[in-house]
Structures are given as structure tokens and as C-alpha cells.
Amino acid sequence: MNLPEDTIIGAAKLTNYLLQWRAENDKSQFLAQAGYTGADANRLAEDIRHQLLPLECEFVETTEYGKSTASAAY
């Protein structure tokens, strides 16, 4: 499936999950290597929108932060 261009990218998922250090399943340090910090949530959202949303993906699970998908290219 492809996600629509106007897919909502939740601000809380970016700032409280992807860009904030977590003791378990941390993603912030990986994203920091690409230059993303908590102050870059808007840039990360735009990069996801332009680089990842056009890719084919599939539904993976629903978490406290919303629905998660994985790209076939991932």
C-alpha cells in the first residue's frame, strides 16, 4: 500500500518517541547521527513526508503513538 501525501505525522510521535532518548527501543541516537534533534521535529516530518511516504509500505502495529508501518525498502 502507499500512504497518501496528506498522511498525518503525529508531533508527539516525533518529539516524544523518535527524537527523545528512551531506555528501551531508542531511536533518537540513530536519528542524531543523521543530524536530527528534538529541535528538528518539523524537518524530520518533512523528510519523512518527501522521502518515505512515496515508498510502498505495510501496516505493522498500533502503539500508544499511533499506527506504525514499515517500508518495503526498509
Summary of the structure (lengths in Angstrom):
residues: 74
radius of gyration: 12.1
end to end distance: 14.2
largest distance: 32.5
contacts: 159
relative contact order: 0.21
helix: 39%
strand: 18%
